Amino acid sequence: MGLTSGTSCGTAEAIFNKMNEVLEGHSIPWANSVALAVDNASVNLGARNSIKSRVLDQNPSIYVLGCPCHIVHNNAHAGGLVYSELTLPMSGFEVEDFCVDLAYWFKSSTKKKNMLHEFCVFCDTTYMEVLQHFSISWLSLDLAVNRILRVYKALTSYFRSTDEKQARCLRLRALFEDPLTEAHLLFYQALLPTFCQFNLLFQRQHPCIYLLHGQPAAFRTTSLESVDLQDQENRLPDTQLGIGLTTKSTLISLHEAEYALKKLPLNDPLLPHAEFVDFRQRQNSHVDDVLYFVQRYKHLLPFEDPREQDRISDEFLEYQMLEETDIPDMVWKGALVSVGEEEQFHRMDMVWAHLTTQKSRVTG
């Protein structure tokens, strides 16, 4: 798409007009559009006078989604700010400020790094450089916190021993002298993977929309939409919260949950209907899931005739009766994707590419 220019180049009207110009230039009607993915700026997703509102005026069936990675990142950030406020009577621990301060203290100073290396040897700890956290980097905080904990004893000895008088050093020394600082970091070490795993799911390059319904388990082990988070009856007293010896807690603060419920598309009807695409969910699905997309994208899926919908029902029933062994091993192996050392999943687009080559035994 060509870039906009001029004093009004950043307005929704200018950007939409450029999009429309490109589509018309390639003779692509808006009726052929299925979805629009944009970031979360109001110019893109505002209820009025936005790109979203203009696109839906052209085709109300288009599925519009902001950047869920950014939402999850902001969710974690909002929770961190609340955590800082809640710990204010003790230390007011702000994990992002702490990580940034620590990284900048050692950045570009060979002398300080060498001193830390000596303290690592003294504490029988493998030396590792402190990682820099960037507030706009979605996954860097988890890495930074884990790295700090791995050299925590050496860092504590370093700051207790240094006589530097700079403001940053004084802040860091006070934190490393506070025995609660390690507990704060252990809490974040247990909590942050919840956000990172959910975030990584959205960053996959492979189609995975059929996996998304029910994924925000961190935000709703039960249906949070039906829970009044302000009601004290729905929350344990602070003295009864079990966070464990290493603070391995799945506690999500009230503010985090409210932010997630407000921003994440937890109730979007498209997601549960898309689960039928997952071959292993076929028997838990219904033909109505398929017909939902037929009704939503009538121009692209012109199967409104009752006979055609009966044919869809027959083919869906046949799909439900398939066994995994009906799909060749070479297809399953080719569709297998490994994420990290433990997680694996199958690309359903590749499985369906095989299914589309097979003739129906019922309808031909």
Helices and strands as residue ranges (DSSP letters): H 12-25, G 30-32, E 35-37, H 42-45, H 51-58, E 63-65, H 68-86, H 95-106, H 110-122, H 140-150, H 152-161, H 167-177, H 180-202, G 209-211, G 224-226, G 232-234, G 238-240, H 254-263, H 270-273, G 274-277, G 279-284, H 287-296, H 306-321, G 324-326, H 329-335, E 336-339, E 343-346, H 348-355
